[in-house]
């Protein structure tokens, strides 16, 4: 043992002998009694955020699982009335049944389906057009995607109507007189000079004419024209547009059974070659006319003398059945008030042998509805069900004219006066060009047009939970794309039911066969779907029904 260890041992022994000596001491120590201390209050229990808890059941894994089925080639693009749409309806209704939702449609074997009948028209034969003895080729020299005024071969003496524009300070119709029953040749677009519009400025922006096909056809119809032939003098632009719309040229056009289409002039698009032939001119003369009009900021006298031509473009009609899919979750103390959560599950089908899978449009919205249904049914099963009832509504026929939502609102399963709002989800799985490289976002349409409270609730839900960037530019009444009128929420809004339309806008694969599952951003889709859930949770559980307190355009 070395000296250091020996010294340590001695210290230990000394300590051990000292303790008994202290214990034998006569000294008495008096201890002052301690004052009793009150017990610390228990911390107040933290209220469980049930919305946060159940939103976590909305996962990108589940979204991917459902979408991989619905947007697969096996579902053939889910075209309204076709095999793939029927398969999708069965998949959705089975999922609603698995979740324990009620099928609310009485009188049918499958109470999750709301069937209705549509009619469709398609080209009977390839349309023909000849000038003199020279024939022009369908889907090369001319094309159309809808109505026709020429079921029988008809000889046409057309009238040139410039750009077909009429607004304060500018009118292509002023010098034409009565165009009732006439067939008009109209240039696409508007007069342009140095990359800027050649139309005169309008004091009130809302009164400016929007020079697109829709506006021009509407104006021509109002003036009584029978048909319009649009000329695009730009060969490259014409070919590009034709390439984009070619798959839709032979697609059937649908309408509600027994409901006549809004009367309008039939319209066709013609190539620069055919356009020049119809006007008995050349491409160079057309350019000169465009330049002189843009410089004058007024229509100039037309140098063209249109040639008569013969055209036949007959369509045939048939009826067919389709169906919406509904799943109902009954509420508790406010069960007679209904919140609708909607999407459309149809898409464009097969064109020229290629499947248009529609993963984003609107597979992304459809699977979001399925996930919201799961979250709310889980909450109810665990005793935290919504106070108001929720109708999960997936509709068909949106791509052809919002027919499914129109049919539901015309034949509601639950009274519209008891329907508090519609949250509609259509294309929320991708990123548009304007938001590339930016934080996660969603565009909101209509949130403040009928209810300031609805708008505020959605804003608050995002601020508290999801922190998305909000884009409201589609809410502009002058939005040239008129997005507010182009998805299923609008059929509720026109009945004064508050709506929010959630979307992330168009992208390069919009209405293309390349809109596939592999391009969906599931992490972003999850957060966007959760935002809808948080907003729906507040709407379904708040004490008072949201107010309808505005009527914005």
C-alpha positions in Angstrom: 0.0 0.0 0.0 1.5 3.4 -0.9 1.6 6.4 1.5 -1.3 8.2 -0.2 -3.6 5.2 0.3 -2.5 4.8 3.9 -3.3 8.5 4.6 -6.8 8.1 3.1 -7.4 5.1 5.3 -6.5 6.9 8.5 -8.9 9.7 7.6 -11.7 7.2 7.1 -11.0 5.5 10.4 -11.0 8.9 12.2 -14.3 9.8 10.7 -15.8 6.5 11.7 -14.8 6.9 15.4 -15.9 10.5 15.6 -19.6 9.7 14.9 -20.3 7.8 18.1 -18.6 10.6 20.2 -21.0 13.1 18.7 -23.9 10.8 19.4 -23.0 10.6 23.2 -22.8 14.4 23.6 -25.1 16.0 26.3 -25.9 19.0 24.0 -29.6 19.2 23.2 -30.6 21.0 20.0 -34.0 22.6 19.9 -35.6 22.6 16.4 -38.1 25.3 15.5 -41.2 23.7 14.1 -41.7 24.4 10.4 -44.8 26.4 9.3 -47.1 24.3 7.2 -47.0 25.3 3.4 -50.1 25.2 1.2 -49.9 22.6 -1.5 -49.1 24.0 -5.0 -52.2 24.0 -7.3 -52.3 21.3 -10.0 -51.8 22.7 -13.5 -55.0 23.2 -15.4 -55.5 20.5 -18.0 -54.8 21.5 -21.5 -57.8 21.2 -23.8 -57.2 18.7 -26.6 -57.2 20.3 -30.0 -59.4 17.7 -31.7 -59.1 19.4 -35.1 -55.4 19.1 -35.0 -55.5 15.5 -33.8 -57.9 14.2 -36.6 -56.2 16.3 -39.3 -53.2 14.1 -38.9 -55.2 11.1 -40.3 -55.0 12.9 -43.7 -51.7 11.6 -45.0 -49.8 11.7 -48.3 -49.5 7.9 -48.1 -53.3 7.5 -48.2 -53.8 10.2 -50.8 -51.3 8.4 -53.0 -52.9 5.0 -52.4 -56.3 6.1 -53.6 -55.1 8.2 -56.5 -52.9 5.4 -57.8 -56.1 3.5 -58.4 -58.4 6.2 -59.6 -55.9 7.8 -62.0 -54.6 4.5 -63.4 -55.0 3.4 -67.0 -57.5 0.8 -65.9 -60.0 3.6 -65.1 -59.7 4.8 -68.7 -59.8 8.5 -67.9 -63.2 8.4 -66.1 -65.1 10.0 -69.0 -68.7 10.8 -68.1 -71.0 7.9 -68.9 -68.2 5.5 -69.8 -66.7 2.4 -68.2 -64.0 4.2 -66.2 -66.4 6.7 -64.7 -68.6 3.7 -63.5 -65.6 2.1 -62.0 -64.6 5.2 -60.2 -68.2 5.6 -58.9 -68.1 2.1 -57.5 -64.6 2.7 -55.9 -65.8 5.9 -54.2 -69.1 4.4 -53.0 -67.3 1.4 -51.6 -64.9 3.6 -49.7 -67.8 5.6 -48.3 -69.4 2.4 -47.1 -66.2 1.2 -45.5 -65.9 4.4 -43.6 -69.5 3.9 -42.2 -71.0 6.8 -44.1 -74.7 6.6 -44.9 -75.9 6.4 -48.5 -78.6 9.1 -48.5 -80.2 8.5 -51.9 -83.4 6.5 -51.4 -85.2 4.3 -53.9 -82.1 2.8 -55.5 -80.2 -0.4 -55.0 -77.0 1.6 -54.3 -78.0 4.4 -52.0 -74.6 6.1 -52.4 -75.3 6.9 -56.1 -77.5 9.7 -57.4 -78.2 8.7 -61.0 -79.4 11.0 -63.8 -79.6 11.1 -67.5 -77.6 13.3 -69.9 -77.8 13.6 -73.7 -74.8 14.0 -76.0 -74.2 15.0 -79.5 -71.2 14.2 -81.7 -70.3 14.7 -85.3 -72.3 12.3 -87.5 -69.7 12.3 -90.2 -66.6 14.4 -90.9 -67.8 17.9 -91.8 -67.1 19.1 -95.4 -66.3 22.6 -96.7 -65.6 23.6 -100.3 -65.0 26.9 -102.1 -66.1 26.4 -105.7 -64.7 23.0 -106.5 -61.8 23.2 -104.0 -62.4 21.0 -100.9 -60.7 21.8 -97.6 -59.8 19.1 -95.1 -61.5 18.7 -91.7 -59.1 18.8 -88.7 -56.4 20.3 -91.0 -57.9 23.4 -92.6 -60.9 23.8 -90.3 -62.3 22.4 -87.1 -65.0 22.9 -84.4 -65.6 21.5 -81.0 -69.3 22.1 -80.5 -72.5 23.2 -82.0 -73.2 23.6 -85.7 -75.7 25.5 -87.8 -75.3 23.3 -90.9 -77.0 19.9 -90.5 -77.6 19.9 -94.2 -75.2 21.1 -96.9 -75.6 24.8 -97.1 -74.3 27.5 -99.4 -73.0 30.4 -97.3 -72.3 34.0 -98.4 -70.2 35.2 -95.5 -69.7 38.8 -94.1 -66.4 40.0 -92.9 -66.7 41.5 -89.3 -63.1 42.5 -88.6 -62.2 41.4 -85.1 -65.8 41.0 -84.0 -65.3 43.6 -81.2 -67.7 46.2 -79.8 -67.0 48.5 -76.9 -67.1 52.2 -76.1 -65.2 54.0 -78.9 -64.8 50.9 -81.1 -67.2 48.8 -83.1 -66.6 46.3 -85.9 -70.4 46.0 -86.3 -71.3 49.7 -86.8 -70.7 49.6 -90.6 -72.3 46.2 -91.1 -75.9 47.0 -90.4 -78.2 44.1 -89.6 -76.4 40.7 -89.3 -79.4 38.7 -88.4 -79.1 35.2 -89.8 -75.7 35.9 -91.4 -72.5 34.1 -91.3 -69.5 36.1 -90.1 -65.8 35.8 -90.7 -63.9 37.2 -87.7 -60.2 37.5 -87.0 -59.0 36.0 -83.7 -57.5 38.3 -81.0 -57.5 42.0 -81.2 -55.6 44.8 -83.1 -52.0 44.9 -81.8 -49.3 47.5 -82.3 -45.7 47.1 -80.9 -46.9 44.4 -78.6 -49.7 46.5 -77.2 -53.5 46.5 -77.8 -54.6 48.8 -80.6 -58.0 49.2 -79.0 -58.8 52.7 -77.6 -58.6 53.0 -73.9 -61.9 52.6 -72.0 -62.5 54.9 -69.0 -64.1 52.2 -66.9 -62.0 49.0 -67.1 -65.1 46.8 -66.4 -66.5 48.0 -69.8 -63.6 46.9 -71.8 -64.4 44.1 -74.3 -62.5 40.8 -73.5 -61.4 39.8 -77.0 -61.7 36.0 -76.6 -63.7 33.4 -78.5 -66.4 33.2 -75.8 -67.1 37.0 -75.8 -67.1 37.2 -79.6 -69.5 34.3 -80.1 -71.8 35.7 -77.4 -71.8 39.2 -79.1 -72.4 37.7 -82.5 -75.3 35.6 -81.1 -76.8 38.7 -79.5 -76.8 40.4 -82.8 -78.5 37.4 -84.4 -75.7 35.9 -86.5 -76.1 32.3 -87.6 -72.4 31.3 -87.4 -68.9 32.5 -87.0 -65.7 31.4 -88.8 -62.6 32.5 -86.9 -59.5 33.2 -88.9 -56.1 32.9 -87.4 -53.6 34.5 -89.8 -50.6 33.2 -87.8 -49.8 29.7 -89.2 -47.6 28.6 -86.3 -50.2 29.7 -83.7 -53.0 28.0 -85.6 -51.1 24.7 -85.8 -50.2 24.9 -82.1 -53.8 25.4 -81.1 -55.1 22.7 -83.4 -52.6 20.3 -81.9 -53.9 21.1 -78.5 -57.6 20.7 -79.3 -57.4 17.9 -81.8 -58.2 15.3 -79.2 -61.5 17.1 -78.3 -62.8 17.8 -81.8 -64.5 14.4 -82.1 -65.5 14.4 -78.4 -69.2 14.3 -77.6 -70.8 17.4 -76.3 -73.2 16.9 -73.4 -76.2 18.6 -72.0 -78.9 17.9 -69.4 -81.7 15.8 -70.7 -84.6 18.0 -71.8 -82.7 21.2 -71.1 -82.1 23.1 -74.3 -78.6 24.5 -74.7 -78.4 28.3 -74.5 -78.9 29.4 -78.1 -75.7 30.7 -79.7 -74.1 30.9 -83.1 -72.2 27.9 -84.2 -68.5 28.6 -84.7 -65.6 27.1 -86.5 -61.8 27.9 -86.6 -60.1 28.1 -90.0 -56.4 28.0 -91.1 -54.6 31.0 -92.6 -54.8 29.3 -96.0 -58.6 28.7 -95.8 -59.1 32.2 -94.2 -57.3 33.9 -97.1 -59.4 31.9 -99.5 -62.6 32.8 -97.8 -61.7 36.5 -97.9 -60.3 36.2 -101.5 -57.0 37.7 -100.3 -53.4 36.9 -99.4 -51.6 36.6 -96.1 -49.8 39.8 -96.8 -53.0 41.7 -97.4 -54.4 40.4 -94.1 -51.3 41.6 -92.3 -51.8 45.1 -93.9 -55.4 45.2 -92.7 -54.3 44.3 -89.1 -51.6 46.9 -89.1 -53.8 49.7 -90.4 -56.6 48.8 -87.8 -54.1 48.9 -85.0 -52.6 52.2 -86.1 -56.0 53.8 -86.5 -57.4 52.3 -83.2 -60.6 52.0 -85.2 -62.0 49.5 -87.7 -60.9 50.5 -91.2 -62.8 49.9 -94.4 -62.5 46.3 -95.4 -60.8 45.6 -98.8 -62.1 42.0 -98.8 -64.9 40.5 -100.8 -65.7 37.2 -99.2 -66.2 34.1 -101.3 -69.3 32.0 -101.1 -68.7 28.4 -99.9 -70.6 25.2 -99.2 -70.5 23.5 -95.8 -72.1 20.5 -94.1 -71.5 19.7 -90.4 -74.2 17.4 -89.1 -74.4 16.2 -85.5 -76.2 13.2 -84.0 -77.8 12.8 -80.5 -78.1 10.0 -77.9 -79.0 9.7 -74.2 -77.0 7.9 -71.4 -76.9 7.5 -67.7 -74.4 8.8 -65.2 -74.2 9.3 -61.4 -73.0 11.4 -58.6 -71.6 9.6 -55.5 -72.8 10.8 -52.0 -71.7 9.8 -48.5 -73.5 11.3 -45.5 -72.2 11.8 -41.9 -75.0 12.8 -39.5 -74.2 15.5 -37.0 -75.2 15.8 -33.3 -77.2 18.8 -31.9 -77.2 20.7 -35.2 -77.6 17.8 -37.5 -80.3 19.5 -39.7 -77.7 21.9 -41.0 -75.6 20.5 -43.8 -72.0 21.2 -44.9 -71.1 20.0 -48.3 -67.5 19.0 -49.2 -67.3 18.4 -53.0 -65.1 17.5 -55.9 -65.6 16.1 -59.4 -64.3 12.7 -60.2 -64.8 12.6 -64.0 -62.2 13.4 -66.6 -61.7 13.3 -70.3 -61.5 9.6 -71.0 -59.5 8.2 -74.0 -58.6 10.3 -77.0 -57.0 8.9 -80.1 -56.2 5.7 -78.1 -54.4 7.6 -75.3 -55.7 7.7 -71.7 -56.2 11.1 -70.1 -55.8 10.0 -66.4 -56.6 13.3 -64.8 -54.5 12.8 -61.7 -54.6 16.4 -60.7 -57.9 17.3 -62.5 -59.6 16.2 -60.4 -58.2 13.1 -59.0 -56.4 15.2 -56.4 -59.7 16.8 -55.2 -61.5 13.4 -55.2 -58.9 11.7 -53.0 -58.9 14.8 -50.7 -62.6 14.3 -50.2 -62.0 10.6 -49.3 -59.4 11.6 -46.8 -61.6 14.3 -45.2 -64.4 11.7 -44.9 -62.0 9.4 -43.1 -60.9 12.1 -40.7 -64.5 13.1 -39.8 -65.8 9.5 -39.4 -62.8 8.7 -37.2 -63.7 11.7 -35.0 -67.3 10.6 -34.8 -66.4 7.0 -33.9 -64.3 8.3 -31.0 -67.0 10.6 -29.6 -65.9 13.8 -31.3 -68.2 13.9 -34.2 -69.3 17.1 -35.9 -72.3 19.0 -34.6 -73.6 19.7 -38.1 -74.0 17.0 -40.7 -71.6 16.7 -43.6 -72.3 15.6 -47.1 -69.3 14.3 -49.0 -70.3 14.9 -52.6 -68.3 13.7 -55.6 -69.9 14.6 -58.9 -69.7 13.6 -62.5 -70.0 15.7 -65.7 -68.0 18.7 -64.5 -65.7 18.6 -67.5 -68.6 18.8 -69.9 -70.6 21.6 -68.1 -70.8 21.2 -64.3 -73.7 18.8 -64.9 -73.4 16.7 -61.7 -73.4 19.6 -59.3 -76.2 21.2 -61.4 -78.3 18.1 -61.0 -77.7 17.9 -57.3 -78.6 21.5 -56.6 -81.7 21.1 -58.9 -82.6 17.8 -57.1 -81.0 18.2 -53.6 -81.1 15.2 -51.3 -81.0 17.7 -48.4 -82.8 21.1 -48.6 -80.6 23.9 -50.0 -81.9 26.3 -47.3 -80.3 24.0 -44.7 -77.0 23.8 -46.6 -74.6 26.2 -44.9 -71.7 26.1 -47.3 -69.9 24.2 -50.0 -66.1 23.6 -49.9 -65.1 22.5 -53.4 -61.7 21.0 -54.2 -60.6 20.9 -57.8 -56.9 20.6 -58.9 -54.8 20.9 -55.7 -52.0 18.5 -56.4 -49.5 20.5 -58.5 -47.8 23.9 -58.8 -48.6 26.4 -61.5 -46.0 28.5 -63.3 -46.5 31.6 -61.2 -45.7 29.7 -58.0 -42.7 27.6 -59.1 -39.9 27.8 -56.6 -42.1 29.5 -54.0 -43.6 28.2 -50.7 -46.7 26.0 -50.7 -49.8 27.8 -51.6 -53.4 27.5 -52.7 -55.6 29.8 -54.8 -59.0 30.6 -53.2 -62.1 31.5 -55.2 -65.3 32.9 -53.9 -64.5 32.8 -50.2 -65.7 36.3 -49.6 -68.4 36.7 -52.3 -71.3 35.6 -50.1 -70.1 35.3 -46.5 -67.5 37.4 -44.8 -67.5 34.9 -41.9 -66.6 32.0 -44.2 -63.6 34.0 -45.6 -62.5 34.9 -42.0 -62.8 31.2 -40.8 -60.6 30.0 -43.7 -58.0 32.7 -43.1 -57.9 31.9 -39.3 -57.6 28.1 -39.9 -54.6 28.7 -42.2 -52.9 31.2 -39.8 -53.3 28.7 -36.9 -52.4 25.5 -38.6 -51.2 25.3 -42.2 -49.4 28.5 -43.0 -50.0 28.3 -46.8 -49.6 31.3 -49.1 -53.1 32.4 -50.3 -53.6 33.6 -53.9 -56.9 35.5 -54.5 -56.3 36.7 -58.1 -59.0 34.5 -59.5 -61.5 36.4 -57.3 -61.2 39.4 -59.5 -64.6 40.0 -61.3 -62.6 40.9 -64.4 -60.6 37.6 -64.3 -60.4 36.7 -68.1 -60.5 33.0 -67.2 -63.7 33.4 -65.3 -62.6 30.7 -62.8 -65.4 31.5 -60.4 -67.9 30.2 -62.8 -65.9 27.1 -63.9 -66.2 24.5 -61.2 -68.9 22.8 -59.2 -69.0 25.3 -56.3 -70.8 27.8 -58.7 -74.0 25.7 -58.7 -74.2 26.2 -55.0 -73.2 29.9 -55.1 -75.9 30.7 -57.6 -78.4 29.5 -54.9 -76.7 31.9 -52.4 -74.9 29.2 -50.6 -71.5 30.4 -49.4 -68.6 28.6 -51.2 -64.8 28.3 -51.3 -63.2 26.8 -54.4 -59.7 25.5 -53.6 -57.3 25.1 -56.5 -53.7 25.5 -57.4 -54.3 26.6 -61.0 -53.3 25.3 -64.4 -50.0 23.7 -65.5 -48.5 22.3 -68.6 -50.3 19.0 -68.1 -53.8 20.5 -67.7 -56.2 18.5 -69.9 -53.2 16.6 -71.4 -52.5 12.8 -71.3 -49.5 13.6 -69.1 -51.6 14.6 -66.1 -50.3 11.5 -64.2 -49.9 10.4 -60.6 -46.1 10.6 -60.8 -46.3 14.4 -61.1 -48.5 14.9 -58.0 -46.7 16.7 -55.1 -48.3 14.6 -52.3 -46.6 16.5 -49.5 -48.2 19.7 -50.6 -51.5 18.0 -51.4 -51.6 16.7 -47.8 -51.3 20.2 -46.3 -53.9 21.7 -48.7 -56.4 18.9 -47.9 -55.7 19.5 -44.2 -56.5 23.2 -44.6 -60.0 22.2 -46.0 -60.4 19.9 -43.1 -59.6 22.6 -40.5 -62.1 25.0 -42.2 -64.7 22.3 -42.4 -64.2 21.5 -38.7 -64.9 25.0 -37.6 -67.9 25.3 -39.9 -69.4 22.0 -38.6 -68.8 22.7 -34.9 -69.2 26.4 -34.3 -72.2 27.7 -32.3 -73.8 29.8 -35.1 -74.3 29.1 -38.7 -72.2 31.4 -40.9 -74.0 34.5 -42.2 -74.7 35.3 -45.8 -73.9 39.0 -45.7 -72.6 40.0 -49.1 -73.2 39.6 -52.8 -69.9 40.4 -54.6 -69.6 40.0 -58.3 
